[in-house]
Amino acid sequence: MNHSINILSTRPIDTLLIEEAASKDISIDCISFIDTTVSINQDKKERIKAISKTNNTIVFTSMNAAEAIIESLGGTKPSWDIYCMGGTTKTIIKDYFGADSIKGTGKDALSLAEGMINNGTQEAVFFCGNIRRDELPQLLKEHQIGLEEVVVYETIVTPHEITIAYDAILFFSPSAVDSFFSVNKVVEHTILFAIGNTTAKAIGNYSNNPIVKADTPEKDNLVKKAVAYFQNKFATHNL
C-alpha cells in the first residue's frame, strides 16, 4: 500500500531532513512565506555600541535578532545577562557569547518573560523585529520591568497561493502563519504543525484543524515530529 504523504514547510529546511523523509515515502516542499532583512542604521549602531559597554540584561526571542546583533558587534563580546528562546536561538547565543551568559531560556515568549520576572529582573533591552508579538513586553510591563525595544530586523511577508491539498503544513513563526492564511485555506484533513505555543495560537485564529506542536523550539525538531507523526499513523493502519 502506498502511503505517500505531502508536507509543506513554510521555510527552508536542511536537505538531509528532506532526503530522510523521502526515504520514508514522505515528500516535503519548502516555500518561504516570510523573508527577513537586517535593519540597523547608524543611530542604532551607536545605541548597540553603547549598550555593549554596560552589563545589561538582554532579551532575544528570535535567531534573526541574535544574528543581526552579533553581526553589528563585529567581534566584541559584551558582558550581558541574556534571556533567549531555546533551540537555534540558544545555540547561536551560546556559540558567540558563551553558555554562562545565558541566564534563562523559554519555549515561547511568555515563559521567557516569566523566567525574567522570577529571577528579579528590573530592566532589560529587547532586540527584536518590526513585527514582534505583544506577550513578552506586556507581561514585563505589568510587573513594572523597564524594557527598551530596539528593532534590528524587519519581517517581510511573502505570501504564495497553494494549489496542493497538503497532508501537513509546518509553521515556524506567527508571521508565517499570517502570511500563509492571507491567501490560502486548508482542507479538512491537513494537520498543522507549530514550532511553539505562540505559533500554535496564531494558527488557531485561522483554522480549527488539528495542531501538533514541536517538543522543543527547534526547526529540525518540528520536521522530525511531522515525519514521526505520519510514520506512527502508517504503523497504526497496518495493525
Secondary structure as UniProt FT lines:
FT   STRAND          5..9
FT   HELIX           15..22
FT   TURN            23..25
FT   STRAND          26..30
FT   STRAND          34..38
FT   HELIX           42..52
FT   STRAND          57..60
FT   HELIX           63..73
FT   TURN            74..75
FT   STRAND          81..85
FT   HELIX           88..97
FT   HELIX           99..101
FT   STRAND          102..106
FT   HELIX           109..118
FT   TURN            119..120
FT   STRAND          123..129
FT   HELIX           135..142
FT   TURN            143..144
FT   STRAND          146..157
FT   STRAND          168..171
FT   HELIX           174..181
FT   TURN            182..183
FT   TURN            188..189
FT   STRAND          191..194
FT   HELIX           197..204
FT   TURN            205..206
FT   STRAND          211..213
FT   HELIX           219..237
//
